[in-house]
Amino acid sequence: MRFEQRVVEVSVQRIDGTASSCGRDVLAVEEPLEIRLDYGAGAGRTRRSITVTMRTPGCDVELAVGFLFAEGLVRRREDIERAESCGPPAGSLGIRNLVRVDLSPDVTVDEKRLARNFLTTSSCGLCGKASLDALPAASRTRLPDGFEVPASSIHDLPARLRSAQTVFDRTGGLHAAALFDAEGHLLGVREDVGRHNAVDKLIGAQLLARAVPLLDRLIFVSGRAGYELVQKALAAGIPMLAAVGAPSSLAADLARDANMTLLGFVRDGRFNIYSGAQRIRREAGADSPPDRVGDRRPGPPGRSRDEQHGYPPSDQLPP
């Protein structure tokens, strides 16, 4: 995927007080991606369009595979016989907006899981559900303990992710998801206009590399932590999900039931632990009074650490 296909330059009129001027700006590309599934054995093979999701082009095969994995339609790398980006180049950018995934003949597809044949927006990974029954089934398996991360490494996550966001540098309009190990080493990052797409791309890449489950990894996202992000992380066996923004109540409930560590407001040297506190290793003498642990009050005067790294204040995070 060429970098230029993920951004587009447009003409703008800039207003500064009472003065106006003409100029150019760079925007993140948003295009529809259709995911088609080919499954069954012999003459009974079926090809079906599963969903259309709005995404930033790039890593489209990983996105499709990660989506199918999160939906429970594939469970391991061996379930996938072939996955490829195809279809005619579309629009002035010549982007291929179709991914076809062929499942192995022995894979059984639950037709009820295919009840999501609707448009998915870039802001919500659940908007295309035909009914509540079509929501992915949350795993009843509780994640094991044993994975621990020092609090100091959590504080470093925003800067490490920000330094790897190449398209964000030019547009300021993309979410990102990154995979880290227990020492805080960045192992992979994906960007997209949709936070759920970025997570699907990240997990899809790991599934294709036969690295799932990811029981010794944490995932960090640049926006808020909704239910669908916890569900996707849980499907991949990831024991810790951290976010720059806030989690939802349903996300916290699911994380707690699954024994997942859920962190929110990871910014400006603070974070909140909503579940799974046993995985956060605190340095000696690092405890703070209860009313100062991970609160949302502003830091010292001047720009916050996240604003210095290019992230907007928490009340200006994208939806």
PyMOL commands that set and color helices and strands:
alter all, ss='L'
color gray80, all
select helices_A, chain A and resi 3-6+42-44+60-70+77-79+111-114+132-134+151-162+166-171+195-208+227-235+249-257+277-279+290-292+305-308+314-316
alter helices_A, ss='H'
color red, helices_A
select strands_A, chain A and resi 7-16+19-28+31-39+46-55+80-90+95-103+119-120+149-150+175-180+186-192+218-221+240-243+261-267+270-275+280-281
alter strands_A, ss='S'
color yellow, strands_A
deselect
rebuild
show_as cartoon
